[in-house]
Structure formats: structure tokens, C-alpha cells
Amino acid sequence: MSELIARFTSLPSYGVGALLVLLLYALESEIRFGPRARAHRAGAFDRKSTLAVSCAAAVSVLGFVLAMKSDSADIGVWLPRWFRTAAMPGLPITAWGGVVLGAIGCGVRLWAVLTLRERYTRTLLIQDEHAIERRGPYRWVRHPGYLGSLLCLNGVALASGNWLALFAAIAATSVAYGYRIKVEDAMLVRSLGQPYADYGRKVGALLPRIRPSQR
């Protein structure tokens, strides 16, 4: 136990902060309301998008772990020099910026979960009570939960202090969540029809849309 604590405290302070963000993200992943929301079995509409985002999360976490252990005798010796020397400029400020982004992402994701509750599922499913949500963060973006996950996972990658880990995380999460959003929007248009298509034109997927002022 003391050895585990020693490994934890040997990390730079921003590394400890990023680990706490990851712990919070993992705990949030278990906050589900109802058995259908907690189910791992993918429905017909999922099209392996849950697997894609899970793999993207693994890329972010693995990159962070390898960057944190790049100077250690047990793991660092096996890492190529080009990875060990890919330090970001502006440390530790840039890394602390990643911790802040990750914490904000966890907050946004939790807000989305508490707004949708039973409809916030692990995999893509259509439920009997499904409806277009316009409360909370859904007033501004269609997928605030995914926005929160992107901020969290890429924030942790930024907190790694390694630009290669950050690049890999951004590439993996962009592709995976882009695919997930495409699949989910298609599912919701098919299920909810024209009202969701209209909602999609008015509300951005991940960022609020700036509407021209009316004069």
C-alpha cells in the first residue's frame, strides 16, 4: 500500500490533478438511472459506436499513463526516445490548463446525465419515453454529454505534458465521437422525425450556433 501511495505522490502535481479528473470521469460513467440506461448490450442502432468511443477513451488514458511513466525505470526504458522527449512547451501551465479543461468536461457531462436521467444510456437505444430534450445544456448543444467527454479526455491528454499523447487523443476522440454523433443523429431523426431534424438545424452538435441578430 505504501508503495502505491509513493508512486502516486511521485507524480507532478498536475499529474495528480489529472488522475483525480480521470477518477471523477470513471465515477460519472457509473451514474445511470434505470436498468436500460445501465445496460451494456448494444441495440441495432448502435453500429459499434459505443466500442469506438470506448477505444478512443483508452487511447487518451494510455497516452497519459505512458507520459507520466516515461521517466520511470520500469516502463520508461521501453518507450522510444521520440515519445519520451515530446514535451509540450509552457509546462506546467499548459498541463494545468488540461486539468481545468478536464474538470469542466466532467461538470458538463454530469449536467447532461442529470438532465436526461433514464434516457442517458451507455449504448444507443430508443426508449418509449424518448423525446427531444430542450432543457439544461440541451438548449445550446445537442450532445453536451459528448462535449463533456471530449473536454475531459483531451484535457487529461493535455495534462500529460506530452504533445504526441495529446495528438493521438485528439485524433482518436474526434473520429470516434464524430462517428457516434452521426449514428445517433440518424437514429433520432428516424425515431422522432422532422421535429428532431429541425432541432438539429437550430442547435449545434457540440458548440452553440451563433444566430444573426434580428433587426
Legacy VTK file of the C-alpha trace (Angstrom):
# vtk DataFile Version 3.0
C-alpha trace
ASCII
DATASET POLYDATA
POINTS 215 float
0.000 0.000 0.000
2.813 2.378 0.893
4.470 1.631 -2.470
1.242 2.533 -4.284
0.986 5.804 -2.364
4.618 6.565 -3.129
4.017 6.094 -6.864
1.014 8.402 -6.669
2.827 11.155 -4.776
5.870 10.916 -7.063
3.833 12.314 -9.938
4.000 16.022 -10.719
1.167 18.000 -9.151
-0.653 18.393 -12.463
-0.408 14.626 -12.966
-2.133 14.082 -9.637
-4.812 16.592 -10.668
-5.376 14.765 -13.962
-5.651 11.435 -12.150
-8.370 12.889 -9.936
-10.196 14.094 -13.060
-9.985 10.586 -14.520
-11.308 9.125 -11.287
-14.237 11.540 -11.373
-14.880 10.669 -15.028
-14.901 6.949 -14.184
-17.319 7.510 -11.303
-19.610 9.575 -13.528
-19.645 6.763 -16.072
-21.420 4.642 -13.470
-24.149 7.204 -12.777
-27.132 5.764 -14.643
-30.827 5.911 -13.884
-32.642 2.654 -14.532
-31.607 -0.788 -15.840
-31.870 0.154 -19.516
-29.544 3.098 -19.026
-27.012 0.846 -17.265
-27.194 -1.949 -19.840
-24.050 -2.709 -21.843
-25.781 -4.610 -24.624
-25.827 -2.533 -27.793
-29.022 -2.119 -29.774
-29.447 -2.310 -33.523
-28.902 1.449 -33.898
-25.538 1.467 -32.085
-23.473 0.296 -35.078
-20.400 -0.250 -32.860
-20.267 3.442 -31.932
-20.040 2.550 -28.229
-16.980 0.423 -28.975
-15.478 3.317 -30.942
-15.792 5.860 -28.126
-14.523 3.295 -25.589
-11.400 2.719 -27.683
-10.890 6.476 -28.042
-11.072 6.882 -24.267
-8.489 4.119 -23.889
-6.120 5.985 -26.237
-6.369 9.124 -24.091
-5.846 7.256 -20.823
-2.987 5.133 -22.168
-1.213 8.181 -23.576
-1.476 9.927 -20.215
-0.170 6.896 -18.293
2.794 6.397 -20.644
3.679 10.085 -20.496
3.561 10.064 -16.695
5.765 6.944 -16.570
8.186 7.939 -19.333
10.955 8.697 -16.820
10.434 5.582 -14.714
12.856 2.689 -14.753
10.183 0.014 -15.237
8.262 1.492 -18.207
10.266 4.438 -19.493
13.121 2.241 -20.664
10.770 0.521 -23.120
9.443 3.755 -24.640
11.104 5.220 -27.736
13.129 8.362 -27.260
10.911 10.363 -29.621
7.980 9.787 -27.262
9.908 10.476 -24.067
11.235 13.776 -25.423
7.920 15.059 -26.865
7.389 17.517 -24.020
4.978 20.399 -24.547
6.189 23.958 -24.234
4.962 26.078 -21.365
4.862 23.371 -18.711
3.460 23.206 -16.079
0.947 25.909 -17.067
-0.244 24.068 -20.177
-0.679 20.862 -18.196
-2.702 22.629 -15.508
-4.844 24.060 -18.305
-5.612 20.467 -19.271
-6.637 19.653 -15.707
-9.025 22.617 -15.707
-10.499 21.592 -19.082
-10.969 18.050 -17.828
-12.748 19.229 -14.696
-15.046 21.454 -16.755
-15.775 18.490 -19.028
-16.780 16.346 -16.057
-19.155 19.080 -14.927
-20.760 19.415 -18.364
-21.146 15.645 -18.660
-22.743 15.348 -15.234
-25.169 18.148 -16.118
-26.213 16.230 -19.232
-26.684 12.982 -17.281
-28.838 14.636 -14.618
-30.939 16.328 -17.312
-31.652 13.215 -19.392
-31.628 10.732 -16.480
-33.165 7.439 -17.759
-32.580 8.452 -21.375
-28.814 8.806 -20.885
-27.814 5.283 -21.897
-24.439 3.585 -22.342
-25.334 2.439 -25.855
-27.637 3.943 -28.453
-31.203 2.922 -27.659
-34.644 4.297 -28.404
-36.984 4.215 -25.425
-40.761 4.559 -25.270
-40.492 7.881 -23.425
-37.918 9.288 -25.847
-38.473 12.943 -26.685
-36.452 15.937 -27.801
-34.782 17.445 -24.740
-34.543 21.224 -24.677
-33.756 21.824 -21.012
-30.400 22.388 -19.354
-27.371 22.177 -21.664
-29.562 20.820 -24.483
-30.774 24.359 -25.083
-27.373 25.167 -26.575
-25.910 21.897 -27.892
-27.423 18.585 -28.977
-24.774 16.384 -27.377
-23.447 18.033 -24.199
-22.506 14.650 -22.734
-20.132 14.041 -25.633
-18.797 17.576 -25.353
-18.039 16.888 -21.700
-16.289 13.623 -22.543
-14.191 15.306 -25.241
-13.124 18.067 -22.857
-12.301 15.553 -20.151
-10.363 13.041 -22.249
-8.418 15.633 -24.227
-7.888 17.729 -21.111
-6.237 14.740 -19.441
-4.131 14.203 -22.566
-3.061 17.858 -22.405
-2.234 17.391 -18.721
0.137 14.585 -19.695
2.582 17.234 -20.867
3.335 15.164 -23.963
2.284 16.559 -27.320
2.265 13.127 -29.002
-0.163 11.810 -26.388
-2.330 14.884 -26.955
-2.253 14.480 -30.750
-3.225 10.807 -30.510
-6.072 11.613 -28.099
-7.472 14.420 -30.254
-7.315 12.264 -33.386
-8.943 9.242 -31.731
-11.701 11.136 -29.922
-12.511 13.331 -32.935
-13.027 10.326 -35.197
-14.902 8.251 -32.602
-17.249 10.943 -31.351
-17.800 12.290 -34.848
-18.989 8.827 -35.846
-21.069 8.461 -32.681
-22.850 11.763 -33.291
-23.549 10.861 -36.914
-25.043 7.497 -35.910
-27.061 8.927 -33.015
-28.487 11.799 -35.050
-29.560 9.351 -37.760
-31.245 7.196 -35.112
-33.095 10.145 -33.595
-34.244 11.521 -36.947
-35.587 8.087 -37.826
-37.356 7.788 -34.464
-38.512 11.351 -33.792
-38.877 12.558 -37.368
-38.940 16.115 -38.646
-39.004 17.783 -35.187
-35.534 16.409 -34.430
-34.270 17.358 -37.889
-35.447 20.927 -37.202
-33.807 20.828 -33.775
-30.564 19.720 -35.407
-30.620 22.674 -37.797
-31.095 25.144 -34.949
-28.810 23.642 -32.286
-25.187 22.693 -32.886
-23.897 19.211 -32.123
-21.091 20.279 -29.781
-20.898 24.072 -29.954
-23.676 26.666 -29.742
-24.638 28.215 -33.035
-24.427 31.974 -33.248
-27.571 33.303 -34.827
-27.520 36.673 -36.594
-29.302 39.371 -34.642
-32.801 40.237 -35.729
-33.349 43.917 -36.597
LINES 1 216
215 0 1 2 3 4 5 6 7 8 9 10 11 12 13 14 15 16 17 18 19 20 21 22 23 24 25 26 27 28 29 30 31 32 33 34 35 36 37 38 39 40 41 42 43 44 45 46 47 48 49 50 51 52 53 54 55 56 57 58 59 60 61 62 63 64 65 66 67 68 69 70 71 72 73 74 75 76 77 78 79 80 81 82 83 84 85 86 87 88 89 90 91 92 93 94 95 96 97 98 99 100 101 102 103 104 105 106 107 108 109 110 111 112 113 114 115 116 117 118 119 120 121 122 123 124 125 126 127 128 129 130 131 132 133 134 135 136 137 138 139 140 141 142 143 144 145 146 147 148 149 150 151 152 153 154 155 156 157 158 159 160 161 162 163 164 165 166 167 168 169 170 171 172 173 174 175 176 177 178 179 180 181 182 183 184 185 186 187 188 189 190 191 192 193 194 195 196 197 198 199 200 201 202 203 204 205 206 207 208 209 210 211 212 213 214
